[in-house]
Amino acid sequence: MPRLSDTMEEGTILRWLKQAGDQVTAGEVLAEVETDKADMELEAAASGTLASIEVAVGESAAVGAVLARLDGDSAGIDPVDAPSASASPTAPEAPSSSPARQPGPIKSSPAARQIAEEHGIPLADIRGSGPGGRIVKEDVLTLLASSTSAEPVAAARAPGPPPRAPASPPRAPASPPRAPARPSIATSDAPTERHELSRMRRSIARRMTESFRDIPHFSVTTEIDMTEAVRLKAALAASEVYATPPTYTHMILRACALALRRHPRVNSSFEDDALVIHADVNLGMAVAVDDGLIVPVLRRADERSLAELAVEARRLGEQATQGRFAREDLTGGTFTVSNLGMFAIDDFTAVINPPQAAILAVGAIKERAVVREGQLAVARTMRVTLSCDHRIVDGAMASRFLEELTGLLEQPIVLVVDGR
């Protein structure tokens, strides 16, 4: 079982694409594995014959555990660190000899396909809610829940002998009208639904619980005048100099990278009662996906120009929506940026991603009233909140970091200069 991310401890076999006795070649997909970050395609590290399968479908195994045995030249392969897995939302279907094959497979996650197969539901009958119409596990569970609630109705409509017409009841003696009864509160007949958490959600729950329990959080908030940054972004887009025009997120990432270089204490970790100050600035970029949150890492971000950061951040964002990552894309982060500005959120407080020392929560850029030289004016401002581990960073350090960040974003021409 290969390790995909810093937080992965085990994975679950969703489907074996090869069986004992099959011939395999190096790089060929053997199985689909659900991890805490994504559904993975497990690839063969060497060529040979698949001698045995040690972990059955639906079973979990720890990182480094033997999933299958291969007879062939596989000496020297480390099952934990070997690049033998790649994240993917779908796996290629085995070739069929039938001439009436569909023009292309329906996009769906391995977990969704497994549940659909177990209940005999054609994928074509399911409407996908994922990116590009991809079918995810929740789509299948929703369809199953609606089908279950519809069964009594279907049974009532089952064919059978027509009911007899009731005999005419005797006329009841007239009685005085009664006062209307008090309306009762109707109870819903819909069944209570229980949805098991995915491995990713379980990992998020565990990590965030550990973070709040073990890390003494404190936060500081400031408001940054983004007027010049707005102008710079518009000018860069109009110039068409950049193949990937920088967004506000890219500019914030660049500013964080430079500020962390100048304030290394914020780019550190608390490990085994010791302070570890990292030599590299590896920025984690929180990205929302179907069933949780993924934090791909921009490695050595302080050594990249704004243009390079824009290209790399766009690549990682696209891979997050597709569920495709290399192992190094999800490991080694030293500081995280979480931006909810696109959702018009004014400000919020983010939870630290251990063992990092801090995380920056970014709100929306909005027109707000400000006072300049005693006069009321309107400016485009953005509120940011820095959550810190008080064992590593104190209030003064956090304030100096935000002061540095504010200066870089309020005079953003510095972000364009390649200061490597």
C-alpha positions in Angstrom: 0.0 0.0 0.0 1.7 3.2 -1.1 1.5 6.4 0.9 -0.1 9.3 -1.0 -0.2 12.1 1.6 1.2 13.1 4.9 -2.0 12.1 6.6 -2.6 8.7 4.9 -2.5 5.8 7.3 -4.5 3.1 5.4 -6.5 2.5 2.3 -9.5 0.4 1.2 -9.6 -1.8 -1.9 -12.5 -0.8 -4.0 -11.9 -3.1 -7.0 -9.3 -5.5 -8.3 -8.8 -5.1 -12.1 -6.5 -8.2 -12.2 -6.9 -11.6 -10.7 -4.5 -14.3 -9.5 -2.8 -15.9 -12.5 -3.1 -12.8 -14.8 0.0 -11.5 -16.5 0.8 -7.8 -15.7 3.3 -5.3 -17.0 5.0 -2.5 -15.0 2.8 0.5 -14.8 -0.4 -1.4 -15.5 -3.4 -0.7 -13.2 -4.0 -3.5 -10.7 -6.7 -2.2 -8.4 -8.6 0.9 -7.3 -7.9 2.1 -3.7 -9.8 4.6 -1.6 -7.5 6.8 0.5 -8.1 9.7 2.8 -7.4 12.1 -0.1 -8.7 10.6 -3.3 -9.6 7.3 -5.1 -6.3 5.9 -6.4 -5.3 3.6 -9.2 -2.7 1.2 -7.9 -0.1 0.4 -10.6 2.2 -2.6 -10.8 5.8 -1.7 -9.9 7.2 -4.5 -12.0 6.2 -7.1 -14.7 5.3 -10.7 -13.9 2.4 -12.9 -12.9 0.0 -11.9 -10.2 0.5 -14.9 -7.9 -2.0 -14.0 -5.1 -4.3 -11.3 -3.8 -3.8 -10.7 0.0 -6.4 -8.0 0.6 -10.0 -8.5 -0.7 -12.4 -5.9 -2.0 -13.9 -3.8 0.8 -11.0 -4.6 3.2 -8.6 -2.0 4.5 -4.8 -2.2 4.8 -2.2 0.0 6.5 0.4 1.9 4.5 3.2 -0.5 3.7 1.1 -3.6 3.9 1.2 -6.3 1.2 -1.8 -6.1 -1.1 -0.8 -8.8 -3.6 2.2 -10.9 -4.6 3.8 -10.7 -8.0 6.1 -13.4 -9.4 8.7 -11.6 -11.4 11.7 -9.2 -11.1 10.4 -7.0 -8.3 13.5 -6.9 -6.1 14.3 -3.6 -4.5 10.8 -2.2 -4.7 9.7 -0.3 -1.5 6.0 -0.7 -1.3 5.6 2.4 0.8 7.6 4.9 -1.2 7.4 3.4 -4.7 5.6 5.6 -7.2 3.0 2.9 -7.8 -0.2 4.8 -7.5 -1.8 7.8 -9.1 -5.0 9.5 -8.1 -7.9 9.3 -10.6 -11.7 9.6 -10.4 -12.2 6.8 -12.9 -10.4 3.7 -14.0 -10.3 2.4 -17.6 -12.7 -0.4 -18.2 -11.4 -3.7 -19.5 -11.8 -4.1 -23.3 -14.9 -6.0 -24.3 -15.3 -8.3 -27.3 -18.8 -7.1 -27.9 -19.2 -5.0 -31.0 -21.9 -2.8 -29.4 -19.6 -1.0 -27.0 -20.6 2.5 -25.9 -18.5 5.4 -27.4 -17.0 6.3 -24.0 -17.2 5.4 -20.3 -19.5 7.4 -18.0 -17.4 9.5 -15.6 -17.8 8.1 -12.1 -15.8 7.5 -8.9 -14.8 3.9 -8.0 -16.9 4.1 -4.8 -20.0 5.2 -6.9 -19.5 2.4 -9.4 -19.1 -0.3 -6.6 -22.3 0.8 -4.9 -24.2 1.0 -8.2 -23.0 -2.5 -9.2 -24.0 -4.0 -5.8 -27.6 -2.7 -6.2 -27.9 -3.3 -9.9 -28.2 0.4 -10.9 -27.1 1.4 -14.4 -24.7 4.4 -14.3 -26.7 5.9 -17.1 -29.7 6.2 -14.7 -27.8 8.4 -12.3 -27.3 12.1 -12.6 -23.8 13.1 -11.5 -23.2 16.2 -9.3 -19.4 16.2 -9.6 -17.3 18.2 -11.9 -18.2 17.7 -15.5 -21.2 15.6 -14.5 -19.0 13.0 -12.7 -21.1 10.5 -10.6 -19.9 10.5 -7.0 -20.9 8.2 -4.1 -23.5 10.6 -2.7 -25.4 10.6 -6.1 -25.9 6.8 -5.9 -26.9 6.9 -2.2 -29.4 9.7 -2.9 -30.9 7.6 -5.7 -31.1 4.6 -3.4 -32.8 6.6 -0.7 -35.4 8.0 -3.1 -36.0 4.5 -4.5 -36.5 3.1 -1.0 -39.0 5.8 0.0 -40.9 5.1 -3.3 -41.4 1.4 -2.7 -44.6 1.6 -0.6 -46.2 3.7 -3.3 -45.2 1.1 -6.0 -46.6 -1.7 -3.9 -49.9 0.1 -3.5 -50.1 0.3 -7.3 -49.4 -3.4 -7.8 -52.0 -5.3 -10.0 -54.7 -7.2 -8.2 -58.5 -7.6 -8.0 -60.4 -4.4 -8.1 -61.8 -3.4 -4.7 -65.5 -3.8 -4.0 -67.7 -0.8 -3.8 -68.6 -0.2 -0.2 -72.2 -0.7 0.8 -74.2 2.4 1.4 -73.8 3.2 5.1 -76.9 3.9 7.1 -77.8 7.6 7.6 -76.5 8.9 10.9 -78.8 11.0 13.0 -78.3 14.7 12.8 -76.0 16.1 15.5 -75.1 19.6 16.4 -71.9 20.9 14.7 -68.7 20.5 16.8 -66.1 23.1 17.3 -63.1 22.7 15.0 -60.4 20.6 16.4 -57.0 22.2 17.2 -54.6 21.6 14.3 -52.0 18.9 15.0 -48.4 19.1 14.1 -47.8 16.6 11.3 -44.8 14.4 11.5 -42.8 13.5 8.4 -43.0 10.0 7.1 -39.6 10.4 5.4 -37.0 8.0 6.9 -34.0 9.4 8.7 -31.0 9.0 6.6 -27.6 7.9 7.8 -24.6 8.5 5.5 -21.3 6.9 6.4 -18.4 9.3 6.2 -16.0 8.7 3.3 -12.3 8.0 4.2 -11.5 11.6 3.3 -14.2 13.0 5.6 -13.1 10.7 8.4 -9.5 11.9 8.0 -10.6 15.5 8.0 -12.7 14.9 11.2 -9.8 13.2 12.9 -7.2 15.7 11.9 -9.3 18.8 12.8 -10.3 17.3 16.1 -6.6 16.6 16.9 -5.7 20.1 15.8 -8.2 21.9 18.1 -7.5 19.5 21.0 -3.7 19.6 20.8 -2.9 23.1 19.4 -3.5 26.2 21.5 -5.0 28.3 18.7 -5.2 32.1 18.7 -6.0 34.4 15.7 -5.3 38.0 14.6 -7.2 39.8 11.9 -6.4 42.8 9.7 -7.9 44.7 6.8 -5.8 45.2 3.7 -6.4 48.0 1.1 -6.4 46.0 -2.2 -7.0 49.1 -4.4 -3.6 48.9 -6.1 -3.7 45.1 -6.3 -7.0 45.4 -8.2 -5.4 47.8 -10.6 -2.4 45.6 -11.1 -4.5 42.5 -11.7 -6.5 44.4 -14.4 -3.3 45.7 -16.0 -1.6 42.3 -16.1 -4.7 40.7 -17.7 -4.9 43.5 -20.3 -1.2 43.2 -21.2 -1.6 39.6 -22.2 2.0 39.1 -21.1 1.1 36.1 -18.9 -0.1 32.9 -20.4 -1.9 32.3 -17.1 -3.2 35.7 -15.9 -2.5 36.0 -12.1 -5.6 36.0 -9.9 -6.0 37.5 -6.4 -5.2 34.1 -5.0 -2.0 33.9 -6.9 -1.0 37.4 -5.7 -1.8 36.4 -2.1 0.3 33.2 -2.4 3.2 35.2 -3.7 2.9 37.8 -0.9 2.7 35.0 1.7 5.8 33.3 0.3 7.8 36.5 0.5 6.5 37.3 4.0 7.4 33.8 5.2 10.9 34.2 3.9 11.3 37.3 6.0 9.5 35.8 9.1 10.7 32.2 9.2 9.2 31.6 12.7 5.8 31.5 11.1 7.1 28.9 8.6 7.9 26.4 11.3 6.5 23.3 13.1 6.1 22.0 16.6 7.5 18.5 16.7 8.5 16.4 19.7 8.7 19.4 22.1 11.0 21.2 19.6 10.7 24.0 17.2 11.6 23.1 13.6 12.1 26.1 11.3 11.8 24.9 7.7 14.4 25.9 5.1 11.8 25.7 2.2 8.6 27.7 1.9 6.1 25.0 0.8 2.7 26.7 0.6 -0.4 24.6 1.0 -3.4 25.8 -1.0 -6.8 24.6 0.3 -9.1 23.4 -2.5 -12.7 22.3 -2.0 -13.6 19.0 -3.8 -16.6 16.7 -3.9 -16.4 15.3 -0.5 -14.0 17.4 1.5 -10.9 19.5 1.3 -7.5 18.8 -0.4 -4.4 20.9 0.3 -2.0 20.5 -2.6 1.5 22.0 -2.0 3.4 24.7 -4.0 6.9 23.7 -3.3 9.6 26.3 -2.7 7.1 29.0 -3.4 9.4 31.8 -2.3 11.7 30.9 -5.2 9.0 31.1 -7.9 7.9 34.3 -9.7 4.3 35.4 -9.8 4.0 34.0 -13.3 5.4 30.6 -12.2 3.2 30.5 -9.1 0.1 31.2 -11.2 0.9 28.3 -13.6 1.6 25.8 -10.8 -1.4 26.9 -8.7 -3.7 26.5 -11.8 -2.3 23.0 -12.5 -2.8 21.9 -8.9 -6.3 23.3 -8.8 -7.3 21.5 -12.0 -5.8 18.3 -10.6 -7.8 18.7 -7.4 -11.1 18.8 -9.3 -10.1 15.8 -11.4 -8.8 13.9 -8.3 -5.4 13.4 -9.9 -2.2 13.9 -7.9 1.4 12.8 -7.7 2.6 11.9 -4.2 4.8 15.0 -3.9 1.8 17.3 -4.6 0.2 16.5 -1.3 3.2 16.3 1.1 5.6 18.6 2.9 3.5 21.8 3.3 4.8 24.3 5.8 2.1 27.0 5.8 -1.5 27.0 4.4 -3.7 29.6 2.7 -7.5 29.1 2.7 -9.4 31.6 0.5 -13.2 31.9 0.7 -13.3 35.3 -1.0 -15.0 33.8 -4.1 -18.0 32.9 -1.9 -18.4 36.6 -0.7 -17.3 35.7 2.8 -16.1 38.8 4.7 -13.8 36.9 7.1 -13.5 33.6 8.9 -11.1 31.7 11.1 -9.4 28.6 9.7 -8.1 25.5 11.7 -4.4 24.9 11.6 -3.1 22.0 9.6 -0.7 20.2 12.0 2.2 20.2 12.4 2.3 23.7 10.7 2.5 26.8 12.9 -0.1 28.9 11.1 -2.8 29.2 8.5 -4.1 32.3 6.7 -7.9 32.7 6.1 -8.7 35.1 3.3 -12.1 36.9 2.8 -13.7 38.7 -0.1 -12.4 42.0 -1.6 -15.3 44.4 -1.2 -15.9 48.2 -1.4 -15.9 49.5 2.2 -15.8 52.9 3.8 -12.4 54.0 5.0 -10.9 57.2 6.5 -8.0 58.8 4.6 -6.4 61.9 6.0 -9.5 62.6 8.0 -11.8 62.2 5.0 -14.3 59.4 4.4 -13.6 57.5 1.2 -14.4 54.2 -0.5 -11.7 51.6 -1.0 -11.5 47.9 -2.1 -10.4 46.1 1.1 -9.9 42.5 2.1 -9.9 41.0 5.6 -7.5 38.2 6.5 -7.2 36.2 9.7 -4.0 34.4 10.7 -4.5 31.4 13.1 -1.4 30.5 15.0 0.0 27.8 17.2 0.8 29.8 20.4 3.5 27.3 21.3 5.5 28.6 18.4 4.2 32.1 17.4 3.1 34.8 19.8 0.9 37.8 19.1 3.8 40.2 18.2 5.3 37.7 15.7 1.9 37.2 14.1 1.3 41.0 13.9 4.7 41.6 12.2 3.9 38.9 9.7 0.5 40.5 8.8 2.2 43.9 8.7 4.6 42.5 6.1 1.8 40.9 4.2 -0.2 44.1 4.2 2.7 46.1 2.8 3.3 43.7 0.0 -0.3 43.6 -1.1 -0.8 47.4 -0.8 2.3 48.0 -2.9 1.9 45.0 -5.2 4.4 46.0 -7.8 6.9 44.1 -5.5 5.1 40.9 -6.3 5.9 41.2 -10.0 9.6 41.8 -9.5 11.5 38.5 -9.6 13.3 38.8 -6.3 14.8 35.3 -6.3 
